[in-house]
Amino acid sequence: MAFDSETFANLSSPPQATLIVKQGAQIGIQFPVTAEVTIIGREETCDIVIQDAEASRRHTQLSWEGNAFVVRDMGSTNGTFVNGTQITTTRTLTSGDTIGLGQTSLVLEIQQSDSFEPVEYGPAAQEYHGPEATTGLKQLVARPNQKWWMGGCGCLVLLCGCLVIGPIVLQSMGIINLAELNQLLGF
């Protein structure tokens, strides 16, 4: 169902909306749009942090102006695209429009009813206390914890390396004899 600005003509504050990552490193992640102005970019202080090396630190601004969502590029290096077309001025959005920045595509979904029930598109959401936490507000945002994941993989690689290469190094130093060790272990 398409929503245009007339659908929301009597709203002074933005309707409940979600940006859903349809392409890029964070595919499936949902970002609720809860403020009248939302900054999107790579920088950790942005309202929506995009993990994309081709996105600028402060790339795009999504805002509720009058009775519509509008998007504008914030002087990014690679530009902002709406439905595949690069924008040079502000652009009014409707539900289902795609915002492209770097290698990431976000789809805007606007909720028509007062009850906001986000649709699960991918990895489970986790509670995130972003910059708005200082005002006491909470925002439910799914953010993959890639630092921990990469650290875990790094530890696994290091452990495997030690188990494989360690005995070879110890044999070359004359500390152990692998042939005797294999015979002792029954290999």
N, CA and C atoms as an extended XYZ file, in Angstrom:
561
Properties=species:S:1:pos:R:3:atomname:S:1:resname:S:1:resid:I:1 pbc="F F F"
N         0.851       -1.177        0.000 N   MET     1
C         0.000        0.000        0.000 CA  MET     1
C         0.894        1.237        0.000 C   MET     1
N         0.616        2.198       -0.858 N   ALA     2
C         1.409        3.419       -0.936 CA  ALA     2
C         0.777        4.506       -0.087 C   ALA     2
N         1.621        5.240        0.593 N   PHE     3
C         1.169        6.356        1.411 CA  PHE     3
C         1.776        7.616        0.830 C   PHE     3
N         0.993        8.632        0.679 N   ASP     4
C         1.525        9.900        0.218 CA  ASP     4
C         1.343       10.937        1.310 C   ASP     4
N         1.743       12.167        1.032 N   SER     5
C         1.683       13.216        2.043 CA  SER     5
C         0.251       13.507        2.487 C   SER     5
N        -0.757       13.268        1.642 N   GLU     6
C        -2.141       13.524        2.042 CA  GLU     6
C        -2.607       12.550        3.122 C   GLU     6
N        -2.063       11.342        3.119 N   THR     7
C        -2.423       10.350        4.138 CA  THR     7
C        -2.078       10.867        5.522 C   THR     7
N        -1.008       11.650        5.633 N   PHE     8
C        -0.516       12.131        6.915 CA  PHE     8
C        -0.717       13.637        7.088 C   PHE     8
N        -1.661       14.219        6.379 N   ALA     9
C        -1.840       15.664        6.364 CA  ALA     9
C        -2.136       16.255        7.741 C   ALA     9
N        -2.763       15.506        8.639 N   ASN    10
C        -3.123       16.040        9.949 CA  ASN    10
C        -2.101       15.734       11.034 C   ASN    10
N        -0.945       15.216       10.678 N   LEU    11
C         0.055       14.866       11.673 CA  LEU    11
C         1.058       15.991       11.845 C   LEU    11
N         1.253       16.437       13.099 N   SER    12
C         2.274       17.445       13.355 CA  SER    12
C         3.605       16.785       13.675 C   SER    12
N         3.577       15.568       14.194 N   SER    13
C         4.801       14.821       14.437 CA  SER    13
C         4.850       13.654       13.452 C   SER    13
N         6.029       13.127       13.221 N   PRO    14
C         6.146       12.078       12.205 CA  PRO    14
C         5.387       10.816       12.581 C   PRO    14
N         4.831       10.138       11.593 N   PRO    15
C         4.213        8.835       11.869 CA  PRO    15
C         5.322        7.832       12.181 C   PRO    15
N         4.949        6.709       12.728 N   GLN    16
C         5.948        5.700       13.025 CA  GLN    16
C         6.457        5.112       11.716 C   GLN    16
N         7.763        5.079       11.613 N   ALA    17
C         8.393        4.599       10.393 CA  ALA    17
C         9.635        3.803       10.740 C   ALA    17
N        10.068        2.995        9.793 N   THR    18
C        11.252        2.155        9.967 CA  THR    18
C        12.072        2.189        8.695 C   THR    18
N        13.388        2.259        8.853 N   LEU    19
C        14.297        2.078        7.732 CA  LEU    19
C        14.841        0.658        7.835 C   LEU    19
N        14.693       -0.117        6.769 N   ILE    20
C        15.107       -1.512        6.767 CA  ILE    20
C        16.228       -1.680        5.754 C   ILE    20
N        17.352       -2.244        6.198 N   VAL    21
C        18.490       -2.454        5.307 CA  VAL    21
C        18.185       -3.628        4.392 C   VAL    21
N        18.099       -3.348        3.092 N   LYS    22
C        17.806       -4.372        2.097 CA  LYS    22
C        19.054       -4.818        1.344 C   LYS    22
N        20.126       -4.007        1.426 N   GLN    23
C        21.382       -4.361        0.762 CA  GLN    23
C        22.517       -3.756        1.567 C   GLN    23
N        23.587       -4.508        1.734 N   GLY    24
C        24.756       -4.021        2.457 CA  GLY    24
C        25.119       -4.944        3.602 C   GLY    24
N        26.116       -4.545        4.376 N   ALA    25
C        26.654       -5.372        5.459 CA  ALA    25
C        25.631       -5.644        6.556 C   ALA    25
N        24.660       -4.771        6.729 N   GLN    26
C        23.689       -4.907        7.821 CA  GLN    26
C        22.325       -5.384        7.322 C   GLN    26
N        22.309       -6.138        6.247 N   ILE    27
C        21.051       -6.561        5.629 CA  ILE    27
C        20.103       -7.173        6.657 C   ILE    27
N        18.846       -6.751        6.590 N   GLY    28
C        17.820       -7.253        7.503 CA  GLY    28
C        17.647       -6.427        8.760 C   GLY    28
N        18.581       -5.543        9.056 N   ILE    29
C        18.500       -4.727       10.270 CA  ILE    29
C        17.421       -3.669       10.080 C   ILE    29
N        16.660       -3.411       11.161 N   GLN    30
C        15.603       -2.396       11.138 CA  GLN    30
C        15.990       -1.252       12.063 C   GLN    30
N        15.827       -0.047       11.581 N   PHE    31
C        16.093        1.138       12.371 CA  PHE    31
C        14.802        1.947       12.498 C   PHE    31
N        14.173        1.987       13.676 N   PRO    32
C        12.988        2.824       13.841 CA  PRO    32
C        13.357        4.299       13.670 C   PRO    32
N        12.525        5.039       12.970 N   VAL    33
C        12.721        6.483       12.801 CA  VAL    33
C        11.822        7.143       13.831 C   VAL    33
N        12.420        7.674       14.892 N   THR    34
C        11.634        8.186       16.014 CA  THR    34
C        11.748        9.693       16.207 C   THR    34
N        12.672       10.320       15.520 N   ALA    35
C        12.880       11.759       15.698 CA  ALA    35
C        12.441       12.513       14.446 C   ALA    35
N        12.249       13.818       14.605 N   GLU    36
C        11.878       14.632       13.441 CA  GLU    36
C        13.050       14.808       12.493 C   GLU    36
N        14.282       14.701       13.019 N   VAL    37
C        15.483       14.767       12.186 CA  VAL    37
C        16.356       13.573       12.555 C   VAL    37
N        16.733       12.801       11.557 N   THR    38
C        17.560       11.612       11.756 CA  THR    38
C        18.774       11.716       10.846 C   THR    38
N        19.970       11.639       11.450 N   ILE    39
C        21.213       11.685       10.684 CA  ILE    39
C        21.687       10.246       10.475 C   ILE    39
N        22.032        9.938        9.232 N   ILE    40
C        22.479        8.593        8.859 CA  ILE    40
C        23.907        8.688        8.333 C   ILE    40
N        24.770        7.828        8.838 N   GLY    41
C        26.149        7.813        8.365 CA  GLY    41
C        26.994        6.807        9.103 C   GLY    41
N        28.293        6.849        8.854 N   ARG    42
C        29.258        5.913        9.433 CA  ARG    42
C        29.660        6.284       10.856 C   ARG    42
N        29.576        7.556       11.191 N   GLU    43
C        30.036        8.056       12.490 CA  GLU    43
C        29.164        7.526       13.631 C   GLU    43
N        29.810        7.116       14.723 N   GLU    44
C        29.090        6.531       15.864 CA  GLU    44
C        28.092        7.501       16.500 C   GLU    44
N        28.238        8.792       16.287 N   THR    45
C        27.312        9.762       16.874 CA  THR    45
C        26.050        9.955       16.040 C   THR    45
N        25.993        9.343       14.861 N   CYS    46
C        24.801        9.452       14.017 CA  CYS    46
C        23.630        8.721       14.677 C   CYS    46
N        22.414        9.146       14.337 N   ASP    47
C        21.221        8.485       14.855 CA  ASP    47
C        21.134        7.058       14.324 C   ASP    47
N        21.505        6.865       13.069 N   ILE    48
C        21.556        5.537       12.456 CA  ILE    48
C        22.967        5.358       11.924 C   ILE    48
N        23.674        4.374       12.488 N   VAL    49
C        25.061        4.119       12.109 CA  VAL    49
C        25.084        3.016       11.051 C   VAL    49
N        25.651        3.363        9.899 N   ILE    50
C        25.748        2.439        8.775 CA  ILE    50
C        27.183        1.924        8.699 C   ILE    50
N        27.338        0.621        8.664 N   GLN    51
C        28.659        0.002        8.558 CA  GLN    51
C        28.975       -0.217        7.087 C   GLN    51
N        29.479        0.847        6.467 N   ASP    52
C        29.744        0.836        5.035 CA  ASP    52
C        30.891        1.810        4.775 C   ASP    52
N        32.020        1.295        4.318 N   ALA    53
C        33.203        2.130        4.080 CA  ALA    53
C        32.956        3.198        3.025 C   ALA    53
N        31.970        2.996        2.151 N   GLU    54
C        31.681        3.971        1.097 CA  GLU    54
C        30.677        5.040        1.533 C   GLU    54
N        30.165        4.926        2.753 N   ALA    55
C        29.265        5.950        3.293 CA  ALA    55
C        30.110        6.996        4.009 C   ALA    55
N        29.696        8.243        3.933 N   SER    56
C        30.399        9.306        4.643 CA  SER    56
C        30.062        9.249        6.127 C   SER    56
N        30.886        9.922        6.927 N   ARG    57
C        30.650        9.909        8.379 CA  ARG    57
C        29.265       10.448        8.714 C   ARG    57
N        28.885       11.543        8.114 N   ARG    58
C        27.538       12.119        8.250 CA  ARG    58
C        27.032       12.264        6.819 C   ARG    58
N        26.320       11.264        6.346 N   HIS    59
C        26.026       11.118        4.926 CA  HIS    59
C        24.699       11.755        4.510 C   HIS    59
N        23.623       11.394        5.217 N   THR    60
C        22.271       11.734        4.793 CA  THR    60
C        21.437       12.180        5.979 C   THR    60
N        20.503       13.085        5.714 N   GLN    61
C        19.556       13.515        6.741 CA  GLN    61
C        18.147       13.167        6.296 C   GLN    61
N        17.419       12.472        7.168 N   LEU    62
C        16.011       12.165        6.946 CA  LEU    62
C        15.232       12.997        7.952 C   LEU    62
N        14.249       13.748        7.479 N   SER    63
C        13.497       14.591        8.416 CA  SER    63
C        12.017       14.617        8.061 C   SER    63
N        11.221       14.952        9.066 N   TRP    64
C         9.783       15.102        8.918 CA  TRP    64
C         9.540       16.592        8.780 C   TRP    64
N         9.103       17.016        7.609 N   GLU    65
C         8.876       18.440        7.355 CA  GLU    65
C         7.460       18.631        6.853 C   GLU    65
N         6.682       19.382        7.605 N   GLY    66
C         5.288       19.614        7.238 CA  GLY    66
C         4.496       18.343        7.437 C   GLY    66
N         4.257       17.635        6.376 N   ASN    67
C         3.492       16.388        6.468 CA  ASN    67
C         4.128       15.269        5.644 C   ASN    67
N         5.457       15.324        5.500 N   ALA    68
C         6.135       14.298        4.695 CA  ALA    68
C         7.562       14.085        5.189 C   ALA    68
N         8.065       12.895        4.932 N   PHE    69
C         9.474       12.624        5.155 CA  PHE    69
C        10.245       13.151        3.961 C   PHE    69
N        11.359       13.835        4.236 N   VAL    70
C        12.238       14.297        3.165 CA  VAL    70
C        13.659       13.847        3.482 C   VAL    70
N        14.428       13.632        2.428 N   VAL    71
C        15.816       13.218        2.579 CA  VAL    71
C        16.687       14.222        1.847 C   VAL    71
N        17.865       14.470        2.408 N   ARG    72
C        18.829       15.361        1.750 CA  ARG    72
C        20.232       14.828        1.990 C   ARG    72
N        21.067       14.985        0.998 N   ASP    73
C        22.470       14.603        1.108 CA  ASP    73
C        23.179       15.658        1.945 C   ASP    73
N        24.111       15.250        2.785 N   MET    74
C        24.825       16.184        3.660 CA  MET    74
C        26.240       16.450        3.152 C   MET    74
N        26.393       16.540        1.831 N   GLY    75
C        27.704       16.797        1.243 CA  GLY    75
C        28.582       15.557        1.237 C   GLY    75
N        27.973       14.395        1.112 N   SER    76
C        28.715       13.129        1.136 CA  SER    76
C        29.622       13.012       -0.081 C   SER    76
N        30.616       12.161        0.049 N   THR    77
C        31.563       11.940       -1.046 CA  THR    77
C        30.916       11.211       -2.214 C   THR    77
N        30.136       10.173       -1.930 N   ASN    78
C        29.584        9.328       -2.994 CA  ASN    78
C        28.123        9.597       -3.319 C   ASN    78
N        27.509       10.559       -2.649 N   GLY    79
C        26.138       10.931       -2.973 CA  GLY    79
C        25.085       10.056       -2.310 C   GLY    79
N        23.858       10.569       -2.335 N   THR    80
C        22.686        9.864       -1.818 CA  THR    80
C        21.753        9.603       -2.984 C   THR    80
N        21.159        8.418       -3.007 N   PHE    81
C        20.285        8.013       -4.099 CA  PHE    81
C        18.901        7.675       -3.552 C   PHE    81
N        17.858        8.069       -4.284 N   VAL    82
C        16.488        7.684       -3.944 CA  VAL    82
C        15.952        6.899       -5.131 C   VAL    82
N        15.580        5.666       -4.861 N   ASN    83
C        15.078        4.755       -5.899 CA  ASN    83
C        16.038        4.678       -7.087 C   ASN    83
N        17.345        4.683       -6.792 N   GLY    84
C        18.364        4.523       -7.824 CA  GLY    84
C        18.820        5.790       -8.499 C   GLY    84
N        18.205        6.936       -8.193 N   THR    85
C        18.573        8.207       -8.822 CA  THR    85
C        19.256        9.109       -7.800 C   THR    85
N        20.431        9.643       -8.164 N   GLN    86
C        21.153       10.509       -7.243 CA  GLN    86
C        20.378       11.808       -7.041 C   GLN    86
N        20.310       12.264       -5.783 N   ILE    87
C        19.598       13.509       -5.486 CA  ILE    87
C        20.592       14.638       -5.279 C   ILE    87
N        20.192       15.830       -5.687 N   THR    88
C        21.028       17.015       -5.500 CA  THR    88
C        20.326       18.037       -4.612 C   THR    88
N        19.035       17.850       -4.406 N   THR    89
C        18.263       18.719       -3.510 CA  THR    89
C        17.447       17.807       -2.585 C   THR    89
N        16.623       18.406       -1.734 N   THR    90
C        15.775       17.583       -0.881 CA  THR    90
C        14.803       16.799       -1.742 C   THR    90
N        14.422       15.635       -1.236 N   ARG    91
C        13.511       14.771       -1.987 CA  ARG    91
C        12.465       14.235       -1.027 C   ARG    91
N        11.193       14.379       -1.370 N   THR    92
C        10.087       13.853       -0.560 CA  THR    92
C        10.012       12.347       -0.767 C   THR    92
N         9.793       11.627        0.344 N   LEU    93
C         9.738       10.167        0.290 CA  LEU    93
C         8.345        9.664        0.607 C   LEU    93
N         8.030        8.507        0.074 N   THR    94
C         6.808        7.804        0.434 CA  THR    94
C         7.204        6.410        0.909 C   THR    94
N         6.277        5.718        1.531 N   SER    95
C         6.551        4.373        2.019 CA  SER    95
C         6.964        3.477        0.861 C   SER    95
N         8.044        2.731        1.067 N   GLY    96
C         8.551        1.842        0.030 CA  GLY    96
C         9.702        2.416       -0.759 C   GLY    96
N         9.982        3.721       -0.612 N   ASP    97
C        11.112        4.321       -1.314 CA  ASP    97
C        12.422        3.778       -0.753 C   ASP    97
N        13.439        3.703       -1.624 N   THR    98
C        14.751        3.202       -1.241 CA  THR    98
C        15.744        4.350       -1.187 C   THR    98
N        16.502        4.405       -0.090 N   ILE    99
C        17.576        5.385        0.065 CA  ILE    99
C        18.882        4.617       -0.071 C   ILE    99
N        19.733        5.059       -0.995 N   GLY   100
C        21.017        4.402       -1.215 CA  GLY   100
C        22.161        5.296       -0.795 C   GLY   100
N        23.080        4.733        0.019 N   LEU   101
C        24.301        5.434        0.376 CA  LEU   101
C        25.421        4.412        0.422 C   LEU   101
N        26.491        4.666       -0.333 N   GLY   102
C        27.559        3.684       -0.449 CA  GLY   102
C        27.016        2.407       -1.062 C   GLY   102
N        27.314        1.274       -0.429 N   GLN   103
C        26.826       -0.027       -0.883 CA  GLN   103
C        25.560       -0.447       -0.141 C   GLN   103
N        24.987        0.471        0.646 N   THR   104
C        23.832        0.169        1.492 CA  THR   104
C        22.558        0.745        0.912 C   THR   104
N        21.487       -0.059        0.929 N   SER   105
C        20.157        0.393        0.519 CA  SER   105
C        19.210        0.220        1.693 C   SER   105
N        18.483        1.293        2.014 N   LEU   106
C        17.511        1.284        3.098 CA  LEU   106
C        16.130        1.545        2.519 C   LEU   106
N        15.140        0.771        2.934 N   VAL   107
C        13.771        0.982        2.479 CA  VAL   107
C        12.988        1.636        3.604 C   VAL   107
N        12.291        2.723        3.290 N   LEU   108
C        11.458        3.419        4.266 CA  LEU   108
C        10.086        2.774        4.301 C   LEU   108
N         9.687        2.314        5.477 N   GLU   109
C         8.340        1.782        5.663 CA  GLU   109
C         7.631        2.652        6.684 C   GLU   109
N         6.522        3.234        6.268 N   ILE   110
C         5.736        4.119        7.127 CA  ILE   110
C         4.511        3.356        7.603 C   ILE   110
N         4.291        3.384        8.915 N   GLN   111
C         3.139        2.695        9.508 CA  GLN   111
C         1.925        3.621        9.452 C   GLN   111
N         0.785        3.101        9.041 N   GLN   112
C        -0.409        3.924        8.938 CA  GLN   112
C        -1.144        4.006       10.270 C   GLN   112
N        -1.148        2.920       11.043 N   SER   113
C        -1.924        2.899       12.285 CA  SER   113
C        -1.121        3.475       13.437 C   SER   113
N        -1.805        3.703       14.574 N   ASP   114
C        -1.152        4.200       15.772 CA  ASP   114
C        -0.321        3.120       16.452 C   ASP   114
N        -0.668        1.870       16.238 N   SER   115
C         0.094        0.797       16.879 CA  SER   115
C         1.269        0.434       15.984 C   SER   115
N         2.456        0.509       16.545 N   PHE   116
C         3.678        0.255       15.789 CA  PHE   116
C         4.209       -1.110       16.170 C   PHE   116
N         4.167       -2.015       15.246 N   GLU   117
C         4.637       -3.380       15.455 CA  GLU   117
C         5.660       -3.664       14.359 C   GLU   117
N         6.975       -3.510       14.647 N   PRO   118
C         7.954       -3.714       13.585 CA  PRO   118
C         7.945       -5.155       13.075 C   PRO   118
N         8.168       -5.289       11.783 N   VAL   119
C         8.201       -6.592       11.147 CA  VAL   119
C         9.631       -7.108       11.237 C   VAL   119
N         9.798       -8.381       11.605 N   GLU   120
C        11.129       -8.968       11.712 CA  GLU   120
C        11.639       -9.324       10.325 C   GLU   120
N        12.760       -8.740        9.904 N   TYR   121
C        13.315       -8.986        8.587 CA  TYR   121
C        14.614       -9.761        8.624 C   TYR   121
N        15.229       -9.849        9.754 N   GLY   122
C        16.528      -10.513        9.778 CA  GLY   122
C        16.958      -10.811       11.183 C   GLY   122
N        18.220      -10.523       11.499 N   PRO   123
C        18.749      -10.834       12.818 CA  PRO   123
C        17.899      -10.192       13.909 C   PRO   123
N        17.803      -10.880       15.016 N   ALA   124
C        16.987      -10.379       16.124 CA  ALA   124
C        17.503       -9.027       16.596 C   ALA   124
N        16.586       -8.145       16.930 N   ALA   125
C        16.953       -6.812       17.415 CA  ALA   125
C        17.440       -6.911       18.851 C   ALA   125
N        18.287       -5.968       19.223 N   GLN   126
C        18.723       -5.891       20.604 CA  GLN   126
C        18.567       -4.454       21.057 C   GLN   126
N        18.475       -4.249       22.355 N   GLU   127
C        18.260       -2.904       22.866 CA  GLU   127
C        19.536       -2.100       22.701 C   GLU   127
N        19.397       -0.885       22.240 N   TYR   128
C        20.542       -0.015       22.001 CA  TYR   128
C        20.277        1.326       22.653 C   TYR   128
N        21.232        1.797       23.397 N   HIS   129
C        21.110        3.102       24.029 CA  HIS   129
C        22.068        4.035       23.305 C   HIS   129
N        21.571        4.713       22.289 N   GLY   130
C        22.393        5.612       21.486 CA  GLY   130
C        22.453        6.998       22.095 C   GLY   130
N        22.735        8.014       21.288 N   PRO   131
C        22.843        9.378       21.786 CA  PRO   131
C        21.579        9.847       22.508 C   PRO   131
N        20.418        9.290       22.118 N   GLU   132
C        19.177        9.707       22.760 CA  GLU   132
C        19.047        9.175       24.183 C   GLU   132
N        19.940        8.256       24.612 N   ALA   133
C        19.870        7.703       25.964 CA  ALA   133
C        20.110        8.789       27.007 C   ALA   133
N        20.814        9.858       26.632 N   THR   134
C        21.059       10.926       27.587 CA  THR   134
C        19.781       11.677       27.927 C   THR   134
N        18.772       11.573       27.082 N   THR   135
C        17.490       12.213       27.372 CA  THR   135
C        16.512       11.235       27.999 C   THR   135
N        16.980       10.018       28.257 N   GLY   136
C        16.134        9.024       28.909 CA  GLY   136
C        15.320        8.190       27.943 C   GLY   136
N        15.501        8.374       26.655 N   LEU   137
C        14.739        7.599       25.681 CA  LEU   137
C        15.506        6.352       25.304 C   LEU   137
N        14.797        5.288       25.014 N   LYS   138
C        15.422        4.057       24.534 CA  LYS   138
C        14.970        3.835       23.102 C   LYS   138
N        15.818        3.216       22.345 N   GLN   139
C        15.479        2.914       20.962 CA  GLN   139
C        15.848        1.463       20.715 C   GLN   139
N        14.942        0.721       20.101 N   LEU   140
C        15.201       -0.668       19.789 CA  LEU   140
C        15.839       -0.733       18.412 C   LEU   140
N        17.100       -1.088       18.402 N   VAL   141
C        17.844       -1.105       17.159 CA  VAL   141
C        18.690       -2.366       17.131 C   VAL   141
N        18.649       -3.066       16.036 N   ALA   142
C        19.512       -4.238       15.888 CA  ALA   142
C        20.855       -3.763       15.365 C   ALA   142
N        21.910       -4.082       16.105 N   ARG   143
C        23.253       -3.707       15.683 CA  ARG   143
C        24.165       -4.901       15.892 C   ARG   143
N        24.613       -5.507       14.837 N   PRO   144
C        25.481       -6.665       15.027 CA  PRO   144
C        26.758       -6.253       15.737 C   PRO   144
N        27.175       -7.054       16.668 N   ASN   145
C        28.375       -6.761       17.422 CA  ASN   145
C        29.562       -7.396       16.706 C   ASN   145
N        29.996       -6.763       15.642 N   GLN   146
C        31.028       -7.343       14.805 CA  GLN   146
C        32.385       -7.391       15.492 C   GLN   146
N        32.657       -6.480       16.422 N   LYS   147
C        33.955       -6.505       17.092 CA  LYS   147
C        34.112       -7.800       17.875 C   LYS   147
N        33.081       -8.207       18.578 N   TRP   148
C        33.154       -9.452       19.344 CA  TRP   148
C        33.229      -10.645       18.413 C   TRP   148
N        32.464      -10.606       17.354 N   TRP   149
C        32.452      -11.722       16.410 CA  TRP   149
C        33.830      -11.883       15.794 C   TRP   149
N        34.415      -10.781       15.352 N   MET   150
C        35.740      -10.847       14.736 CA  MET   150
C        36.779      -11.263       15.762 C   MET   150
N        36.676      -10.797       16.998 N   GLY   151
C        37.606      -11.210       18.052 CA  GLY   151
C        37.509      -12.695       18.308 C   GLY   151
N        36.307      -13.226       18.337 N   GLY   152
C        36.110      -14.664       18.538 CA  GLY   152
C        36.734      -15.474       17.416 C   GLY   152
N        36.552      -15.009       16.185 N   CYS   153
C        37.150      -15.712       15.045 CA  CYS   153
C        38.668      -15.622       15.111 C   CYS   153
N        39.183      -14.474       15.511 N   GLY   154
C        40.634      -14.305       15.638 CA  GLY   154
C        41.211      -15.255       16.666 C   GLY   154
N        40.526      -15.409       17.791 N   CYS   155
C        40.984      -16.342       18.825 CA  CYS   155
C        40.948      -17.775       18.314 C   CYS   155
N        39.925      -18.115       17.572 N   LEU   156
C        39.810      -19.463       17.022 CA  LEU   156
C        40.941      -19.745       16.044 C   LEU   156
N        41.256      -18.785       15.192 N   VAL   157
C        42.353      -18.948       14.233 CA  VAL   157
C        43.678      -19.091       14.984 C   VAL   157
N        43.891      -18.280       16.006 N   LEU   158
C        45.119      -18.348       16.799 CA  LEU   158
C        45.243      -19.699       17.485 C   LEU   158
N        44.166      -20.192       18.069 N   LEU   159
C        44.182      -21.487       18.740 CA  LEU   159
C        44.495      -22.611       17.758 C   LEU   159
N        43.844      -22.592       16.593 N   CYS   160
C        44.118      -23.624       15.581 CA  CYS   160
C        45.569      -23.552       15.116 C   CYS   160
N        46.054      -22.342       14.939 N   GLY   161
C        47.452      -22.172       14.532 CA  GLY   161
C        48.409      -22.740       15.557 C   GLY   161
N        48.130      -22.508       16.836 N   CYS   162
C        48.983      -23.033       17.902 CA  CYS   162
C        48.966      -24.557       17.924 C   CYS   162
N        47.795      -25.136       17.715 N   LEU   163
C        47.682      -26.595       17.743 CA  LEU   163
C        48.372      -27.257       16.555 C   LEU   163
N        48.411      -26.590       15.431 N   VAL   164
C        49.018      -27.167       14.230 CA  VAL   164
C        50.491      -26.804       14.131 C   VAL   164
N        50.794      -25.535       14.271 N   ILE   165
C        52.163      -25.062       14.063 CA  ILE   165
C        53.023      -25.238       15.314 C   ILE   165
N        52.398      -25.159       16.491 N   GLY   166
C        53.143      -25.268       17.747 CA  GLY   166
C        54.009      -26.512       17.839 C   GLY   166
N        53.466      -27.717       17.605 N   PRO   167
C        54.296      -28.925       17.678 CA  PRO   167
C        55.448      -28.934       16.668 C   PRO   167
N        55.209      -28.360       15.489 N   ILE   168
C        56.262      -28.310       14.473 CA  ILE   168
C        57.402      -27.427       14.948 C   ILE   168
N        57.070      -26.293       15.541 N   VAL   169
C        58.086      -25.377       16.072 CA  VAL   169
C        58.847      -26.049       17.209 C   VAL   169
N        58.107      -26.716       18.100 N   LEU   170
C        58.756      -27.387       19.230 CA  LEU   170
C        59.706      -28.491       18.751 C   LEU   170
N        59.336      -29.209       17.658 N   GLN   171
C        60.218      -30.241       17.122 CA  GLN   171
C        61.461      -29.606       16.527 C   GLN   171
N        61.298      -28.493       15.800 N   SER   172
C        62.466      -27.844       15.185 CA  SER   172
C        63.429      -27.303       16.240 C   SER   172
N        62.924      -27.028       17.426 N   MET   173
C        63.772      -26.546       18.519 CA  MET   173
C        64.372      -27.718       19.303 C   MET   173
N        63.985      -28.939       18.944 N   GLY   174
C        64.522      -30.118       19.606 CA  GLY   174
C        63.871      -30.409       20.948 C   GLY   174
N        62.755      -29.799       21.237 N   ILE   175
C        62.077      -29.997       22.518 CA  ILE   175
C        61.262      -31.276       22.517 C   ILE   175
N        60.605      -31.571       21.378 N   ILE   176
C        59.832      -32.812       21.269 CA  ILE   176
C        60.175      -33.505       19.968 C   ILE   176
N        59.825      -34.788       19.892 N   ASN   177
C        59.993      -35.564       18.668 CA  ASN   177
C        58.590      -35.998       18.253 C   ASN   177
N        58.106      -35.468       17.138 N   LEU   178
C        56.734      -35.740       16.698 CA  LEU   178
C        56.514      -37.216       16.380 C   LEU   178
N        57.528      -37.895       15.846 N   ALA   179
C        57.374      -39.316       15.527 CA  ALA   179
C        57.124      -40.108       16.811 C   ALA   179
N        57.904      -39.811       17.870 N   GLU   180
C        57.718      -40.499       19.153 CA  GLU   180
C        56.369      -40.129       19.776 C   GLU   180
N        56.000      -38.865       19.655 N   LEU   181
C        54.723      -38.399       20.213 CA  LEU   181
C        53.548      -39.079       19.510 C   LEU   181
N        53.588      -39.188       18.189 N   ASN   182
C        52.540      -39.847       17.420 CA  ASN   182
C        52.447      -41.324       17.798 C   ASN   182
N        53.613      -41.991       17.980 N   GLN   183
C        53.626      -43.403       18.355 CA  GLN   183
C        53.047      -43.583       19.756 C   GLN   183
N        53.402      -42.659       20.657 N   LEU   184
C        52.904      -42.696       22.022 CA  LEU   184
C        51.383      -42.510       22.067 C   LEU   184
N        50.883      -41.607       21.222 N   LEU   185
C        49.458      -41.325       21.181 CA  LEU   185
C        48.679      -42.330       20.345 C   LEU   185
N        49.357      -43.190       19.600 N   GLY   186
C        48.694      -44.221       18.823 CA  GLY   186
C        48.256      -43.779       17.445 C   GLY   186
N        48.919      -42.776       16.889 N   PHE   187
C        48.561      -42.317       15.546 CA  PHE   187
C        49.322      -43.065       14.515 C   PHE   187
